[in-house]
Amino acid sequence: MSPRVMKRAGDLIDKLRVSAAEVNWCGPQQMHLTLQFLGDVPDTETPDICRVLNEWRLSLSHLRSFAAGRARS
């Protein structure tokens, strides 16, 4: 995540931390985005999953480089 997104996430965590919710908060540096949890996957499917994730990563890195060139609001 970009430094701007991590800062905004940290600010939101600070605001939510005062709630009575039983939550184990992490810092923005430890945050990640889970697109889909796969659960238990047979070892035989691991190569196919890695191949697809690498294809997505390439697509997302292209998208990110496009978004980084846009004017910031």
N, C-alpha and C positions, 0 to 999 in steps of 0.2 A: 504494500500500500504506500501511497505517496506520503511525504511528511505532513502535508496539509490534512489528508484524511486521518492520519494517526493522531494529529493534534485535536481535530474535531471529535474523534472517538474518545480520546482521553478526557476532553471537556464534558462529554455526555456521561462518561463513567463517573466522573466526579459528582455530577448532579444526581445521578441515580444511586450512588453509594450511600446517601443519607436515608434511603428508604428502609423499611423494615424487612425487605426481602432477604431470604437466606441464600445469598449468592457469593460465590468465590470469584471476585473480580480479578482480572489480569490487567496488566498494563498494555497500552497500545502496541508496544514493541512485540508482544507475544500474540497479538491477534492474527487470525487467519480467516480466510473465507472458505467455507465448505459448500461446494456446489451440490454435491450429493454424497451421502454416506453409503458406501458400498457394502458394509458389513463383512461377514466372512466370505472370502473369495477363494475358490480352489486354486492351488498353485499353478495348475495348467492354464488358467485364464490370465495370470499375471502379465505375460508378455503382450497379450492383446490390449490389456488395460493400459500398460505403459506406452504402447504405440499410440493409442488414441489420446492419452494425456499429453504426449509430446506434440501431436498435431494441434491440439487445443492451445497448448502453450505458445506455439508459433503463431497461431491466429490471434491470440490475446496480446502477444508482445507487439504484433503489427498494429492492433487496435490502440494499444497504449501509446505507441510512438505517434500515431495519428492524433490522439487526444492531447498529447503533451505539446503538440505544435499549435493548438488552438489558444486563443486569448483566454486568460483566466478571469473569472467573475469575482 
